[in-house]
């Protein structure tokens, strides 16, 4: 930032707090003290940190602060975020740094020296191990389809049918026989033949049933796979110098 021909010098101050609420209170007081919001940083779990990047430990915090950050301090900042705490940074003009520093210290930041344990810093590394868990699920197998359809089969039966026929017989009459009164009158006689013919009807009955069952059997299958587990290598590292509660 430039004002006229004078370049204003800035200083970045950083402090770690056990609870996010404490960090929020610090930010509120920094704003009340006149520190602009764009100059205040609030870092909590889930935000970028040195431990979540492929770059060397401390590179993230060094880039953030603009100065070399010791690996021990970077670890403490990362562990603070992982445990639900927060890290607050304030970038202020050099002449206002003391006031901002007082605000940060008034809210009791973490003691980096105490957290690091001096030169006997304890670092906890979680070693993960996979276990194989085999479950079961239903998958579709072979399908059996049963289709019912009708076929026609020729059959025959014998039946006795009665048939009538009319025949005319003439026979002579002998002796004297009285003639009827309607003699010589026209007369018509009709005789109707009655015959029998076959009548076909069909009845339906259940002749057979088809019962479909599903048989269940248990098979034992051996599952082979690989599982991973973490191993650790230990190497000596140089000692680091002690730091104060609040870094400037």
PyMOL commands that set and color helices and strands:
alter all, ss='L'
color gray80, all
select helices_A, chain A and resi 20-32+37-39+50-52+59-65+71-82+94-106+112-116
alter helices_A, ss='H'
color red, helices_A
select strands_A, chain A and resi 2-3+6-7+10-17+40-43+86-93
alter strands_A, ss='S'
color yellow, strands_A
deselect
rebuild
show_as cartoon
